[in-house]
Amino acid sequence: MTVSSASGPAQASGVFPIGGDLPVHRLGFGAMQLTGTGVWGEPKDRPEAIRVLRRAVELGVNLIDTADSYGPFVSEQLIREALHPYADDVVIATKGGFARTGPGEWHELGRPEYLRQQTELSLRHLGLERIDLYQLHRIDPQVPLADQLGELARLREEGKIRHIGLSEVTVEQLREAREIVEIVSVQNLYNLVNRKAEAVLDYATAEGIAFIPWFPIATGQLARPGGPLDTLAKERGAAPAQLALAWLLRRSPVMLPIPGTSSVAHLEENTEAARIRLTDDDFETLSAIGL
């Protein structure tokens, strides 16, 4: 079953060419929440997880972000079941570099042989001959960065990876990585409430590197009834989460938010954020209340 992203609200988010040759709608989808509790095992409602993925693409989403560690592999397998064979414009981005030993347990593992093994497994589970965007999930401090990225570069030369990205890095680490291999994306925690990665975002913006914020809808106390985000949301006739996503899309042209959910209803609400156009005053108000 091929699901097309030819139309849908996500198109309104605009287009960004990852690596210069992978054009995607800027509002994507993160597939971590499709797994079980603790990002471990099967989802509670597998049919709904399949519906979410298919509906995402119907809504115009053509960047699906996952990782071998989500499940492990459950997320990738769900994506294949729901969307394979993939529409020509759908980009599946995955990650490797974590070993899982149980629910909520994550261990950096960047040995070259492990990264190669996980890449091969991701190719199999996703039903791909080449992964468009493969991201080092975390830099393993026990392994030289040149060894980790060198193996990914070899996989790229072999045609198994198209582009390489990083996750949770500093500006200094990003600069070091770019001296080893071309880096087209960086995925850091960033949202209206948590902007610790501001310097990385500014660097990515200046260099034309895709910035993929994970956990993009963290509104917390800002969205409490009567709170500043709740008040502005009511004034605009939008949900607080939609304003948080609209703020991200306005913040930088390289920003590619990937809100995740296991519910079709939440997915549809999130995707409508692409249609929201914040005024300059709205943007400044949101920027101020998030600090």
VOVEX-64669 format. One record per residue: y, z, x of N, C-alpha, C in turn; residue in three letters. Coordinates in steps of 0.05 Angstrom, whole numbers, padded with zeros to 5 digits, always signed. Example, Ala and Ser with C-alpha at 12.3 -4.5 7.8 and 13.67 -1.06 7.14 Angstrom:
<atoms>
-00114+00156+00264-00090+00156+00246-00066+00156+00264ALA-00045+00142+00257-00021+00143+00273+00001+00157+00258SER
</atoms>
This chain:
<atoms>
-00024+00000+00017+00000+00000+00000+00025+00000+00018MET+00042-00020+00015+00067-00021+00030+00089-00014+00011THR+00104+00007+00019+00127+00016+00004+00152+00006+00018VAL+00170-00007+00004+00194-00019+00016+00218-00001+00014SER+00235+00000+00035+00260+00015+00033+00283-00004+00029SER+00278-00026+00016+00299-00047+00013+00323-00037-00003ALA+00320-00017-00020+00343-00008-00035+00339+00022-00040SER+00362+00036-00046+00361+00064-00051+00385+00078-00039GLY+00390+00103-00048+00414+00117-00040+00417+00121-00010PRO+00394+00124+00004+00396+00129+00033+00411+00107+00048ALA+00411+00083+00037+00426+00061+00049+00455+00068+00052GLN+00466+00084+00033+00494+00091+00034+00502+00108+00058ALA+00482+00118+00072+00488+00134+00096+00496+00118+00119SER+00493+00091+00117+00500+00073+00139+00476+00068+00157GLY+00479+00053+00178+00458+00044+00196+00465+00052+00224VAL+00444+00062+00239+00448+00067+00267+00424+00053+00282PHE+00430+00038+00303+00408+00025+00318+00397+00043+00340PRO+00375+00056+00336+00363+00073+00357+00355+00055+00380ILE+00364+00062+00404+00357+00047+00427+00369+00019+00427GLY+00386+00013+00408+00399-00013+00406+00383-00034+00391GLY+00357-00028+00385+00341-00048+00371+00324-00037+00349ASP+00329-00012+00341+00314+00000+00318+00334+00009+00297LEU+00344-00009+00280+00364-00001+00260+00351+00015+00238PRO+00362+00039+00233+00352+00056+00212+00375+00066+00195VAL+00370+00072+00170+00389+00086+00153+00393+00114+00164HIS+00417+00123+00166+00423+00147+00181+00411+00173+00168ARG+00407+00173+00142+00394+00195+00129+00364+00190+00129LEU+00349+00206+00144+00320+00203+00146+00305+00225+00132GLY+00280+00228+00140+00263+00249+00128+00246+00262+00149PHE+00246+00289+00149+00229+00304+00168+00204+00314+00154GLY+00181+00308+00165+00155+00312+00152+00141+00338+00159ALA+00155+00357+00171+00142+00382+00179+00134+00399+00155MET+00150+00400+00134+00145+00417+00111+00122+00407+00094GLN+00111+00384+00100+00089+00374+00084+00062+00387+00091LEU+00062+00404+00112+00037+00417+00120+00035+00445+00106THR+00014+00460+00114+00010+00486+00103+00028+00508+00114GLY+00024+00532+00106+00040+00555+00115+00038+00558+00145THR+00061+00563+00158+00062+00565+00187+00059+00539+00201GLY+00064+00517+00186+00061+00489+00196+00032+00485+00206VAL+00014+00495+00189-00014+00496+00197-00032+00487+00174TRP-00049+00468+00178-00068+00460+00158-00057+00443+00136GLY-00073+00439+00116-00067+00421+00093-00045+00433+00075GLU-00030+00415+00062-00010+00425+00043-00023+00437+00018PRO-00009+00454+00004-00019+00465-00020-00024+00444-00041LYS-00007+00423-00041-00008+00402-00061-00008+00375-00047ASP-00031+00365-00039-00032+00341-00023-00022+00316-00039ARG-00029+00313-00065-00018+00291-00080+00013+00291-00081PRO+00025+00315-00083+00054+00316-00083+00065+00308-00056GLU+00052+00315-00034+00061+00308-00007+00061+00277-00005ALA+00040+00264-00015+00038+00235-00014+00061+00223-00031ILE+00066+00235-00054+00088+00225-00071+00115+00228-00057ARG+00119+00250-00043+00144+00254-00029+00149+00232-00009VAL+00129+00226+00007+00132+00205+00028+00138+00178+00015LEU+00123+00171-00005+00127+00145-00018+00155+00143-00031ARG+00162+00166-00044+00188+00166-00057+00211+00165-00037ARG+00207+00177-00014+00228+00176+00007+00234+00147+00014ALA+00214+00131+00019+00218+00104+00026+00230+00088+00003VAL+00221+00094-00022+00233+00081-00045+00263+00087-00047GLU+00271+00110-00038+00299+00118-00039+00316+00107-00016LEU+00303+00090+00001+00318+00077+00022+00314+00091+00049GLY+00299+00112+00051+00294+00125+00077+00275+00108+00093VAL+00284+00101+00118+00265+00086+00135+00262+00098+00163ASN+00270+00123+00166+00264+00139+00190+00249+00163+00181LEU+00223+00164+00189+00206+00187+00182+00200+00201+00209ILE+00207+00226+00210+00203+00242+00235+00180+00261+00231ASP+00161+00261+00250+00139+00279+00249+00132+00289+00277THR+00108+00301+00281+00099+00310+00307+00069+00314+00306ALA+00055+00311+00329+00027+00316+00329+00020+00345+00322ASP+00039+00363+00328+00035+00392+00324+00038+00401+00295SER+00048+00384+00278+00051+00392+00250+00024+00390+00236TYR+00010+00412+00235-00016+00412+00221-00038+00426+00236GLY-00045+00420+00261-00036+00396+00276-00048+00370+00264PRO-00033+00349+00267-00039+00322+00259-00039+00317+00229PHE-00038+00338+00213-00039+00335+00184-00016+00317+00175VAL+00008+00323+00185+00032+00308+00176+00028+00278+00183SER+00019+00272+00207+00015+00244+00214-00005+00230+00196GLU-00027+00245+00190-00047+00233+00173-00037+00228+00145GLN-00021+00246+00135-00009+00243+00108+00009+00218+00108LEU+00024+00214+00129+00042+00191+00131+00026+00165+00130ILE+00004+00165+00145-00013+00140+00144-00024+00136+00116ARG-00034+00157+00104-00046+00154+00077-00025+00144+00057GLU-00001+00154+00059+00019+00147+00040+00032+00120+00044ALA+00036+00112+00070+00054+00090+00075+00041+00066+00090LEU+00017+00070+00101+00005+00048+00116-00008+00028+00097HIS-00005+00001+00102+00011-00011+00124+00041-00008+00120PRO+00055-00002+00141+00083+00004+00139+00100-00020+00135TYR+00121-00017+00118+00141-00038+00115+00154-00044+00142ALA+00163-00068+00146+00173-00077+00172+00197-00060+00182ASP+00212-00049+00163+00236-00034+00172+00232-00004+00174ASP+00208+00005+00169+00202+00034+00170+00196+00042+00199VAL+00211+00062+00209+00207+00072+00236+00194+00100+00234VAL+00171+00103+00247+00157+00128+00248+00162+00140+00276ILE+00176+00163+00276+00181+00177+00302+00163+00201+00303ALA+00149+00205+00325+00133+00229+00328+00139+00243+00354THR+00126+00266+00358+00132+00282+00382+00106+00294+00393LYS+00107+00300+00419+00084+00313+00432+00095+00332+00453GLY+00079+00352+00459+00088+00371+00480+00084+00400+00472GLY+00072+00405+00448+00066+00431+00439+00035+00433+00435PHE+00023+00455+00443-00004+00461+00435-00003+00482+00414ALA-00021+00480+00394-00021+00499+00371-00047+00515+00372ARG-00044+00541+00369-00068+00559+00369-00071+00573+00342THR-00053+00569+00324-00055+00582+00298-00028+00579+00283GLY-00028+00588+00258-00003+00587+00242+00020+00600+00256PRO+00042+00585+00259+00066+00596+00271+00065+00600+00301GLY+00044+00590+00314+00040+00594+00343+00045+00567+00357GLU+00064+00567+00376+00072+00542+00389+00073+00548+00419TRP+00061+00530+00436+00060+00534+00465+00067+00508+00478HIS+00088+00508+00495+00096+00484+00510+00073+00475+00528GLU+00067+00449+00527+00045+00439+00544+00053+00410+00550LEU+00063+00406+00575+00073+00380+00582+00059+00367+00605GLY+00034+00376+00610+00018+00363+00631+00015+00333+00624ARG+00017+00316+00644+00016+00287+00638-00010+00279+00623PRO-00033+00290+00630-00057+00282+00617-00058+00291+00588GLU-00044+00314+00582-00043+00323+00554-00024+00305+00538TYR-00002+00298+00549+00017+00280+00535+00004+00253+00529LEU-00011+00243+00548-00025+00218+00544-00046+00221+00521ARG-00062+00242+00523-00082+00247+00502-00069+00249+00475GLN-00047+00263+00472-00034+00267+00446-00022+00241+00436GLN-00011+00225+00454+00000+00199+00446-00022+00182+00434THR-00045+00181+00448-00067+00165+00438-00077+00175+00411GLU-00078+00201+00407-00086+00212+00382-00066+00205+00360LEU-00040+00207+00366-00019+00200+00347-00021+00171+00338SER-00026+00154+00357-00029+00125+00351-00052+00122+00330LEU-00074+00136+00335-00097+00134+00318-00091+00146+00290ARG-00079+00170+00290-00074+00183+00264-00053+00169+00247HIS-00034+00156+00260-00013+00142+00246-00021+00113+00239LEU-00042+00103+00252-00051+00076+00248-00032+00056+00260GLY-00022+00062+00284-00002+00045+00298-00014+00035+00324LEU-00004+00012+00333-00010+00002+00359+00012+00011+00379GLU+00036+00016+00368+00058+00025+00385+00075+00045+00369ARG+00083+00067+00381+00101+00086+00368+00129+00079+00375ILE+00145+00074+00354+00173+00065+00359+00190+00085+00374ASP+00187+00111+00367+00202+00132+00380+00184+00155+00385LEU+00179+00161+00411+00162+00183+00418+00180+00204+00433TYR+00180+00228+00422+00198+00249+00433+00183+00271+00446GLN+00192+00279+00470+00180+00303+00483+00189+00327+00467LEU+00170+00340+00454+00177+00361+00435+00191+00385+00448HIS+00182+00392+00471+00196+00412+00488+00190+00405+00517ARG+00209+00411+00534+00205+00409+00563+00188+00433+00571ILE+00165+00428+00584+00148+00449+00594+00159+00459+00621ASP+00168+00484+00622+00180+00494+00647+00161+00496+00670PRO+00135+00494+00664+00114+00497+00685+00107+00470+00697GLN+00118+00448+00687+00111+00421+00696+00137+00407+00704VAL+00138+00394+00727+00163+00380+00735+00170+00360+00713PRO+00196+00359+00707+00205+00341+00686+00198+00312+00693LEU+00200+00305+00718+00193+00278+00726+00165+00270+00720ALA+00147+00290+00721+00119+00285+00714+00115+00281+00684ASP+00129+00297+00668+00127+00294+00639+00138+00267+00630GLN+00163+00261+00638+00175+00237+00629+00163+00212+00643LEU+00153+00216+00667+00140+00194+00681+00116+00184+00666GLY+00100+00203+00655+00077+00195+00639+00085+00180+00614GLU+00107+00189+00601+00116+00175+00577+00127+00147+00585LEU+00139+00145+00608+00148+00119+00618+00125+00100+00622ALA+00103+00111+00633+00079+00094+00637+00068+00085+00610ARG+00067+00103+00591+00058+00095+00564+00075+00074+00552LEU+00101+00076+00558+00120+00055+00548+00114+00028+00561ARG+00109+00029+00587+00102+00004+00602+00076-00008+00591GLU+00058+00008+00582+00033-00001+00571+00035-00011+00543GLU+00059-00009+00531+00064-00018+00504+00055+00001+00482GLY+00050+00026+00489+00042+00045+00469+00065+00061+00458LYS+00088+00061+00472+00112+00073+00463+00135+00053+00466ILE+00153+00052+00446+00175+00034+00448+00200+00047+00460ARG+00206+00071+00450+00229+00086+00460+00222+00115+00464HIS+00237+00129+00482+00231+00157+00488+00255+00174+00481ILE+00249+00197+00469+00270+00217+00462+00263+00244+00471GLY+00281+00263+00468+00277+00291+00476+00283+00309+00452LEU+00274+00334+00455+00280+00354+00434+00287+00381+00447SER+00307+00394+00436+00316+00420+00445+00323+00420+00475GLU+00344+00406+00482+00352+00404+00510+00382+00410+00513VAL+00390+00417+00537+00418+00421+00543+00429+00394+00553THR+00456+00394+00556+00468+00370+00568+00458+00364+00596VAL+00455+00385+00611+00445+00382+00639+00417+00371+00639GLU+00399+00380+00621+00372+00370+00620+00372+00341+00611GLN+00390+00334+00592+00391+00307+00582+00401+00288+00605LEU+00420+00297+00620+00430+00281+00643+00407+00277+00663ARG+00393+00298+00669+00371+00297+00689+00349+00277+00679GLU+00343+00279+00653+00322+00262+00641+00330+00233+00643ALA+00356+00227+00639+00365+00199+00639+00364+00187+00666ARG+00363+00203+00687+00360+00193+00714+00331+00184+00719GLU+00312+00194+00702+00284+00188+00705+00276+00164+00688ILE+00285+00164+00663+00277+00144+00644+00299+00141+00623VAL+00301+00118+00610+00320+00115+00588+00313+00134+00565GLU+00333+00149+00556+00330+00167+00533+00348+00156+00510ILE+00336+00151+00487+00351+00139+00465+00358+00159+00443VAL+00345+00183+00444+00351+00203+00423+00347+00231+00433SER+00361+00249+00419+00357+00278+00425+00356+00292+00398VAL+00337+00311+00396+00333+00325+00371+00336+00355+00376GLN+00359+00366+00367+00365+00394+00371+00371+00408+00345ASN+00367+00434+00344+00376+00449+00321+00406+00447+00318LEU+00415+00438+00294+00444+00435+00289+00448+00433+00259TYR+00467+00448+00250+00474+00447+00221+00502+00459+00217ASN+00511+00461+00193+00537+00471+00187+00541+00500+00197LEU+00519+00515+00196+00521+00543+00204+00516+00548+00234VAL+00498+00532+00245+00490+00536+00273+00498+00511+00289ASN+00519+00514+00306+00529+00491+00321+00527+00496+00351ARG+00507+00511+00359+00503+00517+00388+00499+00491+00404LYS+00490+00470+00391+00485+00445+00406+00509+00426+00405ALA+00533+00437+00400+00557+00421+00398+00561+00404+00423GLU+00557+00416+00446+00562+00400+00471+00542+00377+00474ALA+00517+00382+00466+00497+00360+00467+00505+00338+00447VAL+00514+00346+00423+00522+00326+00404+00546+00310+00414LEU+00565+00323+00426+00588+00308+00437+00580+00289+00459ASP+00562+00298+00476+00552+00280+00497+00537+00256+00485TYR+00520+00262+00466+00504+00240+00453+00523+00220+00439ALA+00544+00230+00426+00563+00213+00413+00577+00195+00433THR+00586+00207+00455+00600+00191+00475+00582+00170+00488ALA+00556+00176+00490+00537+00158+00504+00522+00139+00484GLU+00526+00142+00458+00513+00125+00439+00483+00132+00436GLY+00476+00157+00441+00449+00167+00438+00445+00179+00410ILE+00424+00172+00397+00419+00183+00370+00416+00213+00372ALA+00429+00228+00354+00426+00257+00352+00413+00263+00326PHE+00389+00275+00327+00373+00280+00304+00372+00310+00300ILE+00389+00321+00282+00390+00350+00278+00366+00360+00262PRO+00350+00378+00273+00329+00390+00256+00340+00415+00243TRP+00327+00422+00221+00337+00444+00203+00366+00438+00195PHE+00371+00414+00184+00399+00407+00178+00412+00420+00154PRO+00395+00431+00136+00407+00444+00112+00403+00474+00114ILE+00418+00487+00132+00418+00516+00135+00445+00526+00125ALA+00447+00532+00100+00472+00540+00088+00475+00570+00085THR+00452+00584+00083+00452+00613+00083+00471+00626+00064GLY+00486+00645+00074+00505+00660+00058+00528+00643+00048GLN+00533+00621+00062+00555+00604+00054+00551+00593+00025LEU+00525+00590+00018+00519+00578-00008+00514+00599-00030ALA+00518+00625-00023+00513+00645-00043+00532+00641-00067ARG+00524+00650-00091+00542+00647-00114+00569+00658-00109PRO+00590+00642-00112+00617+00650-00107+00626+00647-00078GLY+00607+00640-00061+00613+00636-00033+00629+00610-00029GLY+00640+00606-00005+00657+00583+00000+00644+00556-00004PRO+00619+00553+00004+00605+00528+00001+00598+00524-00028LEU+00590+00545-00042+00583+00543-00070+00608+00535-00086ASP+00631+00546-00079+00656+00540-00093+00663+00511-00090THR+00662+00501-00065+00669+00473-00060+00649+00454-00073LEU+00623+00462-00073+00603+00445-00085+00608+00442-00115ALA+00615+00464-00128+00621+00462-00157+00646+00445-00162LYS+00665+00447-00145+00689+00430-00148+00683+00400-00146GLU+00664+00394-00128+00657+00366-00123+00634+00357-00141ARG+00622+00375-00157+00600+00368-00173+00575+00361-00157GLY+00571+00375-00135+00549+00369-00117+00534+00395-00111ALA+00510+00392-00100+00495+00416-00091+00504+00424-00063ALA+00503+00450-00056+00511+00458-00029+00496+00443-00008PRO+00470+00438-00011+00455+00423+00009+00466+00395+00013ALA+00475+00383-00009+00486+00356-00007+00511+00355+00009GLN+00528+00375+00006+00553+00377+00021+00547+00382+00051LEU+00527+00399+00056+00519+00404+00084+00510+00378+00098ALA+00494+00362+00083+00485+00337+00095+00508+00317+00097LEU+00525+00316+00077+00548+00298+00079+00566+00305+00102ALA+00569+00331+00107+00585+00340+00130+00573+00330+00157TRP+00546+00332+00159+00533+00322+00183+00538+00292+00187LEU+00534+00277+00166+00538+00248+00168+00566+00241+00176LEU+00585+00256+00167+00614+00252+00174+00620+00261+00202ARG+00605+00281+00212+00611+00294+00238+00609+00274+00261ARG+00590+00256+00261+00587+00237+00284+00572+00212+00275SER+00580+00189+00285+00566+00165+00277+00538+00162+00288PRO+00531+00180+00308+00503+00179+00319+00485+00199+00305VAL+00495+00214+00286+00480+00235+00272+00460+00223+00253MET+00435+00231+00256+00413+00222+00238+00399+00246+00226LEU+00410+00258+00205+00397+00282+00193+00370+00275+00182PRO+00351+00294+00184+00324+00290+00174+00315+00313+00156ILE+00329+00317+00133+00321+00339+00116+00292+00336+00107PRO+00278+00358+00106+00250+00357+00098+00245+00373+00073GLY+00225+00367+00058+00218+00382+00034+00189+00374+00026THR+00177+00390+00010+00151+00383-00001+00153+00377-00031SER+00177+00374-00041+00182+00369-00069+00197+00343-00074SER+00188+00327-00092+00202+00302-00098+00229+00308-00109VAL+00232+00328-00126+00258+00335-00138+00279+00342-00116ALA+00271+00358-00096+00289+00365-00075+00295+00341-00057HIS+00275+00324-00053+00279+00300-00038+00301+00282-00051LEU+00298+00278-00077+00318+00262-00091+00346+00274-00089GLU+00348+00300-00092+00374+00313-00090+00385+00310-00062GLU+00369+00314-00042+00379+00311-00014+00388+00283-00008ASN+00373+00264-00017+00380+00236-00011+00406+00227-00024THR+00413+00239-00047+00438+00232-00059+00462+00240-00042GLU+00458+00257-00022+00480+00265-00005+00492+00241+00010ALA+00475+00220+00013+00485+00196+00027+00508+00182+00012ALA+00510+00187-00014+00530+00174-00030+00557+00190-00030ARG+00556+00214-00020+00580+00231-00021+00599+00223+00002ILE+00624+00219-00005+00644+00213+00014+00664+00236+00015ARG+00663+00252+00036+00681+00274+00039+00710+00265+00045LEU+00729+00277+00033+00757+00273+00041+00762+00287+00067THR+00784+00280+00080+00791+00294+00105+00793+00324+00100ASP+00805+00331+00077+00808+00360+00071+00781+00373+00067ASP+00763+00359+00053+00736+00370+00048+00722+00375+00075ASP+00724+00355+00093+00711+00357+00119+00722+00381+00135PHE+00748+00383+00135+00760+00405+00150+00754+00432+00138GLU+00753+00433+00111+00746+00458+00098+00717+00466+00105THR+00699+00447+00103+00671+00453+00110+00668+00461+00140LEU+00682+00447+00157+00681+00453+00185+00691+00482+00191SER+00711+00490+00176+00722+00517+00181+00704+00539+00169ALA+00692+00534+00146+00676+00556+00134+00650+00559+00148ILE+00641+00538+00162+00616+00541+00176+00617+00555+00202GLY+00641+00561+00211+00645+00575+00237+00643+00606+00234LEU
</atoms>
